[in-house]
Amino acid sequence: MEAFAAAFDLSSRQARNLQCTAEHLQARVDGGGDFQSNIVAACRYCNTKRHQRKAARDAVHHKQHIERLMSQRRWHAAWVFEKLLRSGGPVLAATAPRIRH
């Protein structure tokens, strides 16, 4: 993580927020399992924010929400785009959740 933070001029906290996590589309507490169609990559920030909602979106609505935010370049704070684009950030695409049905 330290090398990633240094390469993109990020603080430790910023790098931790961009760390890739396994996002369960249907939470395990709601009966979702650890199978491929239920798990997608998401940064720690997005994974945490999704679960802070009063009611998590179902997979279809969550995908639509993320695609809308991505098209507007709003799924992260402006600093993510500024820092990663300035550095030529091939990691930019990796910070976006990949959601499939």
Stockholm file with secondary structure:
# STOCKHOLM 1.0

chainA/1-101         MEAFAAAFDLSSRQARNLQCTAEHLQARVDGGGDFQSNIVAACRYCNTKRHQRKAARDAVHHKQHIERLMSQRRWHAAWVFEKLLRSGGPVLAATAPRIRH
#=GR chainA/1-101 SS CHHHHHHTTCCHHHHHHTCEEEEESSCGGGTCCSSGGGEEEEEHHHHHHHHHSSSCCCHHHHHHHHHHHHHTTCSSCHHHHHHHHHTTCGGGGGGSCCCCC
#=GC SS_cons         CHHHHHHTTCCHHHHHHTCEEEEESSCGGGTCCSSGGGEEEEEHHHHHHHHHSSSCCCHHHHHHHHHHHHHTTCSSCHHHHHHHHHTTCGGGGGGSCCCCC
//
